[in-house]
């Protein structure tokens, strides 16, 4: 399964990803979460990624903001925080 994800992944082609490479060896950030190397959001290709489309992923900038589930959790926490305030 991981090999299939790696083949579909567009991370290595992304302008934001290229800020770190060749030192960065990680990709499929929508699954594994944020990069330790990438710090700036330049441009995002996540919405055009075949893997993201296949699995119905809705977010972007996974390399800086975290995996799909991480972003959904943070959005939920923010909404609940707003309810309380």
C-alpha positions in Angstrom: 0.0 0.0 0.0 2.8 2.4 0.9 4.4 1.9 -2.6 1.2 2.8 -4.3 0.9 6.0 -2.2 4.5 6.9 -3.0 3.9 6.6 -6.7 0.8 8.8 -6.6 2.3 11.4 -4.3 3.1 14.8 -5.8 5.0 16.1 -2.8 8.4 15.9 -4.5 7.1 18.2 -7.3 5.7 20.8 -5.0 7.4 24.2 -4.8 6.9 24.2 -1.0 8.6 20.8 -0.7 11.5 21.8 -2.9 12.5 24.3 -0.2 14.0 21.4 1.8 15.0 18.8 -0.7 17.3 17.0 -1.2 17.7 16.8 2.6 14.0 16.0 3.0 13.3 12.3 2.3 9.7 12.3 3.6 6.6 12.7 1.5 2.9 11.6 1.6 2.5 14.3 4.3 -1.3 13.9 4.1 -0.8 10.6 5.9 2.4 11.1 8.0 1.9 14.7 9.1 4.1 17.8 9.1 7.7 17.9 7.8 10.5 18.7 10.2 12.2 20.7 7.5 9.6 22.6 5.6 8.7 25.9 7.3 7.3 28.2 4.6 4.1 27.7 2.5 5.0 28.7 -1.0 2.4 26.9 -3.2 0.3 23.8 -2.6 -0.3 20.9 -5.1 -2.3 18.8 -2.6 -5.6 19.5 -4.3 -4.3 18.1 -7.5 -2.8 14.9 -6.0 -4.3 11.6 -7.2 -3.8 10.1 -3.8 -5.7 12.9 -2.0 -8.5 12.7 -4.6 -8.8 8.9 -4.3 -9.2 9.1 -0.5 -11.4 12.3 -0.5 -8.9 14.4 1.4 -10.1 18.0 1.7 -7.3 20.0 3.3 -4.0 21.3 1.9 -0.4 22.2 3.0 -0.1 18.8 4.8 3.7 19.3 5.0 3.3 22.4 7.2 -0.1 22.0 8.8 -0.2 18.2 9.5 -2.0 15.2 8.1 -5.7 15.2 7.2 -6.8 13.9 10.6 -4.6 16.3 12.4 -6.0 19.3 10.6 -9.6 18.0 11.1 -8.9 17.7 14.8 -7.5 21.2 15.1 -10.5 22.6 13.2 -12.9 20.8 15.6 -11.0 22.2 18.6 -11.1 25.7 17.2 -14.9 25.4 16.5 -15.5 24.2 20.0 -13.3 26.9 21.5 -15.4 29.5 19.6 -18.6 28.0 21.0 -17.3 28.5 24.5 -16.2 32.1 24.0 
